[in-house]
Amino acid sequence: MRNIFSSERFPQLFGGLLALSIALVVSSAIAAQAIRTIRYTDDTLKVTGSAKRPITSDYMVWRVSVSSQQPTAQAAYQELKTHTERLQRYFQEKQIAEKEITLSAIDTNVIPEIVNNRETGNVAAYKLTQRWEIRSGDIERVSKVSQQVTELLNEGIPITSEPPQYMYTQLSKLRVEMVAEATKDAKARADAIARSTGNKIGTVRSAKTGVFQITSPNSTEVSDSGVYDTSSINKDITAVVSVEFGIER
């Protein structure tokens, strides 16, 4: 019996099947090559590197104020003038240079008269405040004065001293050095990871610098927007860099 599905009876059918088979083989080969190419292109390693250094503040800002409150503006001003002159003499005694001192305008506040928890519309007193801002690169000398200035309270001078702010003025230069160190650290980590898997790293695909953290020594404080501690003379600065490397097989 003749095969009813022979190629003689259905030449077009067998021709179509043959063409379809060849197409599937070719398509599979192309797809396989494409997959291999995509995987090779996408083989990357993303590593975070960091660098940390101790720094010492080289600049400080210190704010001081005195105030006076009296029934009349004239009396408040005269008393404030006496307090101001004494504080200026104190700065001279402690060798605070005039160029380091900025004197603000006098703040005037009117204190309303209150009777039975209600304002009467009259003035009870006038409060005047004079503020100084001391900026200096002599950290040791001015810090010592900031610790001693409250001794004026024993003289009846109503002084208010804010905690000094300590800063480092060479940050722009240091940032460049710290980024370079953090990038080297990232490369060293990437090398170690790649070698452990029998590969090696290639070129840098991308790099992103994180925010700098300037903290008091041995602090664990971290912020997404960065930390800048001004309360400590000695600080730690930490730089973080995220680097993506290509992988060479």
Secondary structure, DSSP 8 states (H G I E B T S, - for coil): ---TT-TTT-HHHHHHHHHHHHHHHHHHHHHHHHHHHHHHHT-EEEEEEEEEEEEE--EEEEEEEEEEEESSHHHHHHHHHHHHHHHHHHHHHTT--GGGEEE---EEEEEEEEETTEEEEEEEEEEEEEEEEEEES-HHHHHHHHHHGGGGGGGT--EEE---EEE-TTHHHHHHHHHHHHHHHHHHHHHHHHHHTT-EEEEEEEEEE---EEESTT-----TT-EE--S-SEEEEEEEEEEEEEEE-
